[in-house]
Amino acid sequence: MDFIATNMKFLRKQKTWTQNDLAEELNIKRSLIGAYEEGRARPTYEVLQDLSKLFKYSIDQLITKDLRQTEKVALFTEEQLNSDVTGKNLRVLAITVDEKQNENIEMIPVKAAAGYLTGYSDPTFIKELNKFRLPFLPVGTYRAFEIKGDSMLPVLPGTVIVGEYVDNWKTIKDGSTYIILSKHDGIVFKRVFNQIEDNGTLILRSDNTSYPAYPIKAEEVLEVWKAVLNISYMNKGNDLSYQSILQLMQELKRDVADLKAN
């Protein structure tokens, strides 16, 4: 089956581009983009080559693979792909989408952390995770991680951190908080200081000063997620269990739907 029409539309929307935006990137008429996406015309080989370079997929993947289903390939320049300090283990990210092709937010509870360390790029593993959506978040790739320990007080153990996927480590901002997935430390929530350009490391600091800062080599890092949202109860005496998080998400979705309806 030929997926070029659906893949073009999917990849364009991932970039939040209009058809005119994509046409300008490819230096062709906007009407051609419409024809390609509707299946009324087929891109020339030259256009396929340009699409391949633009979206970092092979021509074969663009034509034969439905890119909406389970996998997302992180976008890197050729220079980044050949660099030892951008994290070669970060290239492939498995995702899931809903019936409208919107990306889900997969939930990683503490009890699933060990499994996620080995299955983070396995579409089958990711497909089995519970998932939800937050319609007020900007377009992007997000994942939710339940944290443990008190190293980031006042963020309490059991809090769920929603993180946005970071595909270029050079964009990590000093002092911002991130979820870091690494080979030896697993999943940690830390304040990060970027020394990638200088010596190929990230410095991870805790807000709880009882915990010392420590460096981690870029080649040890598997994924980076920028923290964008904390989910927790206002009263710390409440149990923020995994099931309660899912219930909160369902209630939040209903509230948003009611607001839109009114």
C-alpha positions as CSV (number, residue, x, y, z in Angstrom):
1,M,0.0,0.0,0.0
2,D,1.2,3.5,-0.9
3,F,1.2,5.9,2.2
4,I,2.8,8.9,0.7
5,A,-0.5,11.0,0.7
6,T,-1.3,10.3,4.4
7,N,2.4,10.6,5.4
8,M,2.8,14.0,3.8
9,K,-0.3,15.3,5.6
10,F,0.8,13.7,8.9
11,L,4.3,15.1,8.8
12,R,3.2,18.5,7.8
13,K,0.8,18.7,10.7
14,Q,3.5,17.5,13.1
15,K,5.4,20.6,12.1
16,T,2.2,22.7,12.5
17,W,2.7,23.9,8.9
18,T,0.0,24.9,6.4
19,Q,0.0,23.5,2.9
20,N,1.5,26.8,1.8
21,D,4.3,26.5,4.4
22,L,5.2,23.1,3.0
23,A,5.0,24.3,-0.6
24,E,7.4,27.1,0.2
25,E,9.8,24.6,1.8
26,L,9.7,22.4,-1.3
27,N,9.6,25.4,-3.7
28,I,6.5,24.1,-5.5
29,K,2.9,25.3,-5.9
30,R,0.5,25.0,-2.9
31,S,-2.1,23.4,-5.2
32,L,0.4,20.5,-5.7
33,I,0.6,19.8,-2.0
34,G,-3.2,19.6,-1.9
35,A,-3.2,17.2,-4.8
36,Y,-0.5,15.0,-3.3
37,E,-2.3,14.8,0.1
38,E,-5.6,14.0,-1.4
39,G,-4.1,11.3,-3.6
40,R,-5.0,13.1,-6.9
41,A,-1.4,13.3,-8.0
42,R,1.8,11.5,-7.0
43,P,5.0,13.4,-6.1
44,T,7.9,13.2,-8.6
45,Y,11.1,11.6,-7.6
46,E,12.7,15.0,-7.1
47,V,9.9,16.0,-4.7
48,L,10.3,12.7,-2.8
49,Q,14.0,13.4,-2.4
50,D,13.2,16.8,-1.0
51,L,10.6,15.4,1.4
52,S,13.1,12.8,2.6
53,K,15.7,15.5,3.4
54,L,13.1,17.8,5.0
55,F,11.5,15.2,7.3
56,K,14.5,12.9,7.8
57,Y,12.8,9.8,6.5
58,S,13.9,7.6,3.7
59,I,11.9,7.6,0.5
60,D,11.0,4.0,1.1
61,Q,9.6,4.9,4.6
62,L,7.6,7.7,3.2
63,I,6.0,5.5,0.6
64,T,5.6,2.1,2.3
65,K,5.2,2.8,6.1
66,D,2.2,4.4,7.8
67,L,4.1,6.9,10.0
68,R,0.9,7.7,12.0
69,Q,0.7,4.4,13.8
70,T,3.5,3.6,16.2
71,E,6.9,5.2,15.5
72,K,8.3,8.6,15.5
73,V,11.8,9.3,14.4
74,A,13.5,12.2,16.2
75,L,14.6,15.0,13.8
76,F,18.4,15.4,13.6
77,T,20.7,17.2,11.1
78,E,23.4,15.1,9.5
79,E,25.9,16.9,11.7
80,Q,24.0,15.9,14.8
81,L,23.7,12.3,13.7
82,N,27.4,12.0,13.3
83,S,28.2,13.7,16.7
84,D,29.1,11.9,19.8
85,V,27.5,14.5,22.1
86,T,24.0,14.7,20.8
87,G,23.0,11.2,21.9
88,K,22.8,8.5,19.3
89,N,20.5,6.5,21.5
90,L,17.8,9.2,21.2
91,R,17.0,8.7,17.5
92,V,13.9,6.5,17.6
93,L,10.9,7.2,19.8
94,A,7.9,5.0,19.9
95,I,4.5,6.8,20.3
96,T,0.8,6.1,20.0
97,V,-2.0,8.2,18.4
98,D,-5.7,8.3,18.9
99,E,-8.4,7.8,16.3
100,K,-7.9,11.4,15.1
101,Q,-4.2,10.9,14.7
102,N,-3.4,13.1,17.7
103,E,-0.5,11.9,19.8
104,N,-1.3,10.4,23.2
105,I,0.5,11.1,26.4
106,E,1.7,7.8,27.7
107,M,1.8,7.3,31.5
108,I,4.9,5.8,33.1
109,P,4.2,5.0,36.8
110,V,7.0,4.1,39.2
111,K,6.2,0.4,38.9
112,A,6.7,0.5,35.1
113,A,10.0,2.5,35.2
114,A,12.3,-0.6,35.0
115,G,10.3,-1.9,32.0
116,Y,10.4,1.5,30.3
117,L,14.2,1.6,30.6
118,T,14.4,-1.5,28.3
119,G,11.2,-0.9,26.2
120,Y,11.3,2.9,25.6
121,S,11.8,2.4,21.8
122,D,9.6,-0.7,21.5
123,P,6.3,0.2,19.9
124,T,4.6,-2.9,21.5
125,F,5.7,-1.9,25.0
126,I,4.5,1.7,24.5
127,K,1.2,0.5,23.0
128,E,0.4,-1.4,26.3
129,L,0.9,1.7,28.5
130,N,-2.1,3.6,29.8
131,K,-2.5,6.9,28.0
132,F,-4.5,10.2,28.0
133,R,-4.5,13.6,26.2
134,L,-4.5,17.2,27.5
135,P,-6.0,19.3,24.8
136,F,-4.7,22.6,26.2
137,L,-1.0,21.6,25.6
138,P,0.6,22.9,22.4
139,V,1.3,20.5,19.6
140,G,4.2,18.3,20.5
141,T,5.2,14.9,21.9
142,Y,4.6,14.4,25.6
143,R,5.0,11.7,28.2
144,A,4.0,11.5,31.9
145,F,6.3,10.2,34.6
146,E,5.5,9.4,38.2
147,I,8.5,10.5,40.3
148,K,9.7,8.9,43.5
149,G,12.0,10.2,46.3
150,D,12.3,13.7,47.9
151,S,15.3,15.0,45.9
152,M,13.1,17.7,44.2
153,L,11.2,19.0,47.1
154,P,8.7,20.8,47.3
155,V,7.7,18.5,44.4
156,L,6.4,15.4,46.4
157,P,7.0,11.7,45.7
158,G,4.1,10.4,43.6
159,T,3.8,13.7,41.6
160,V,3.4,13.1,37.9
161,I,5.6,15.2,35.7
162,V,4.4,15.7,32.1
163,G,7.4,16.3,29.9
164,E,7.8,17.4,26.3
165,Y,10.3,15.4,24.2
166,V,13.6,17.1,23.5
167,D,15.2,15.9,20.2
168,N,18.2,18.2,20.3
169,W,20.1,18.3,23.5
170,K,21.8,21.6,22.6
171,T,18.4,23.3,23.3
172,I,18.5,22.2,27.0
173,K,18.3,25.4,29.1
174,D,20.5,25.8,32.1
175,G,18.5,25.6,35.3
176,S,15.3,24.2,33.8
177,T,13.8,20.9,35.0
178,Y,13.9,17.8,32.9
179,I,13.1,14.1,33.1
180,I,16.3,12.2,32.1
181,L,16.3,8.6,31.1
182,S,19.8,7.1,31.2
183,K,21.3,3.7,31.0
184,H,22.5,3.4,34.6
185,D,20.3,5.8,36.6
186,G,17.0,5.0,35.0
187,I,14.4,7.8,35.2
188,V,15.3,10.9,37.2
189,F,13.7,14.3,37.6
190,K,16.4,17.0,38.0
191,R,17.4,20.5,37.3
192,V,19.8,20.3,34.4
193,F,22.8,22.4,33.4
194,N,24.1,21.9,29.8
195,Q,27.8,21.3,29.2
196,I,27.3,19.3,26.0
197,E,29.3,21.8,23.9
198,D,32.1,22.0,26.5
199,N,32.8,18.4,27.6
200,G,29.8,16.3,26.5
201,T,28.1,16.1,29.9
202,L,24.9,17.3,31.6
203,I,25.0,18.4,35.3
204,L,22.0,17.1,37.2
205,R,21.1,19.0,40.4
206,S,18.4,18.4,43.0
207,D,16.3,21.2,44.5
208,N,16.8,19.4,47.8
209,T,20.3,20.4,48.8
210,S,20.8,17.2,50.8
211,Y,21.5,15.6,47.4
212,P,24.8,16.5,45.6
213,A,24.9,17.4,42.0
214,Y,26.5,15.0,39.6
215,P,27.5,14.9,35.9
216,I,26.2,12.4,33.3
217,K,27.9,11.7,30.0
218,A,25.7,12.4,26.9
219,E,26.3,8.8,25.6
220,E,24.6,7.5,28.7
221,V,21.4,9.4,28.1
222,L,18.6,7.7,26.3
223,E,15.8,10.3,26.4
224,V,15.3,13.9,27.6
225,W,11.9,15.4,28.4
226,K,11.4,19.0,29.4
227,A,9.0,19.3,32.4
228,V,6.0,21.4,31.4
229,L,3.3,20.3,33.9
230,N,3.1,18.9,37.5
231,I,0.0,16.9,38.4
232,S,-0.5,16.4,42.2
233,Y,-3.2,16.9,44.8
234,M,-3.2,20.2,46.8
235,N,-3.4,18.3,50.1
236,K,-0.4,16.0,50.4
237,G,-2.3,13.7,52.7
238,N,-4.2,12.4,49.6
239,D,-2.9,9.4,47.8
240,L,-1.8,10.3,44.3
241,S,-2.0,6.7,43.0
242,Y,-1.7,5.7,39.4
243,Q,-5.5,5.0,39.1
244,S,-6.3,8.4,40.7
245,I,-4.1,10.1,38.1
246,L,-6.1,8.5,35.3
247,Q,-9.4,9.5,37.0
248,L,-8.1,13.1,37.3
249,M,-7.3,13.1,33.6
250,Q,-10.8,11.9,32.7
251,E,-12.3,14.6,34.9
252,L,-10.1,17.2,33.4
253,K,-11.0,16.1,29.9
254,R,-14.7,16.4,30.8
255,D,-14.2,19.8,32.2
256,V,-12.5,21.0,29.1
257,A,-15.2,19.6,26.9
258,D,-17.9,21.3,29.0
259,L,-16.0,24.6,28.7
260,K,-15.9,24.2,24.9
261,A,-19.6,23.3,24.7
262,N,-20.5,26.5,26.7
